[in-house]
Amino acid sequence: MSVEPEKNNIFKVIGASSLGTLIEWYDFYIFGSLAMVIGAQLFPADAGASALINTLAIFAAGFIVRPFGALVFGRLGDLIGRKHTFLLTLVLMGGSTFLIGLIPSYSSIGYAAPILVLILRLVQGLALGGEYGGAATYVAEHAPANKRGFFTSWIQTTATGGLFLSIGVIVLTKNLMGAEAFADWGWRIPFLLSILLVGVSIYIRMKMHESPMFSKLKAEGKVSKNPLKESFSKKGNFKMVLLALFGATMGQGVIWYTGQFYAQSFLENTCKVDFNDSRYILLWGIAFATPFFVIFGSWSDRVGRKWIMLTGMLLGVIFYRPIYQVFLDDTDVSRITQADILDTSVPVITRLAIDNSGDSLITTSTRVNLLSGASFTQVQSHTKYADPAKAVELHPDTHVDKKLSSGVFWKFIALIFFQILLVTMVYGPIAAFLVELFPTKIRYTSMSLPYHVGNGVFGGLVPFIATLIASFAGSNPLSGLWYPIGIAALSFVIGAIYLSNTKPDHQEAEQEVSTHPEKINVS
């Protein structure tokens, strides 16, 4: 039997797997981070709020197809190996991201623009569906059984790291170019840059060897001939897939996407916080919280995975509404009195023609600076009709580009940090948890599906569904939170009842699940 797999060093394995996975997450998330800017490019100028909702729907489409990617690439991974499969997913993800950066805008090709972007998002989703399971399985199969939580938790940091990198590149690009040039064409640069990162990762991964567990199976001729059938047609294995989904990954998914993506969307689109402030808040929160992925992953090796993950879900259920109420209250300009105002800028008046009707929208923008150090732009607008018989139509004032005072800024960082801390609790141990549920020969397939249904469907739809619910006329801005709260609560109840926190002996557990998977205790 070949000894080639033994040449892999665990830290090289983690580095190669983590770098590629981080880049794939970066590719996947720059779209969500630029939803408002991209929406203005993909849809008509008068689309208004529907442009954001439609763009979030395209973003969500990439999540919906992730389970299909898990099935396709999971099957390949269990048939031909982990290494070559997630090399393929990396190429597909990087190529799709690069092409999104080249798509012409709506003004050039009409509705072909969002259709082409949707197709590329679907390819991204399929690729990501195969990437995570491969990387997590690859690392886990190199790691000592009693340190799986610790070593696989490094893979978990890449999802948040990819988001951090995407936001950092976006903020840097915008600040260097200026807001106007960035909104016009500079938003494409983060997409185009990804091709360089992908190239580096492919080079590193090609030097790695196959997982030792899979190589042993292959040498012994025990590779699954039909991993899909073995994963889902056998009652015991399918039962574990369902338990993993509804008792763990479903709740983990909504906690992940609420604490990071919906938080950013809420600050920017509902609270109208300044573009840079909203991103800096998330960057600081991510930076402070990311080490806890490894802390909770390592802790789960000692105390079990179950209650760490479920506690994260329960805390989200309890604290989401109070946290987001603070976001609303501290950005509510209706509470400001004249005594709070330091000064105001000279009003800037703009006139925008409405089609060829002769009507025009007249907007007056005034920057208001407060004694606290905060500031915002007050926008007053009215429609002036060409027909003199029609009265001027006044529109409600809006308040945008809210820069926060230093105290509120750091308070928001603390609240984001807390939400991402919950993410690290549910996400840090989840890779080891999933790997230990399934035998080696069907592991890639079996663990990928519940992970990507939980994250891609239940979690990935959080920004879209929550924004849609909150957009209904008369809705409370906090009403969208009922979706992640409800899903996390349901997952907590199922996990609390049906998951065991007893740590299995990993070698015995693998043999046991191969013959009687319904008997395994999960940690």
Disulfide bonds with the S-S distance in Angstrom:
none
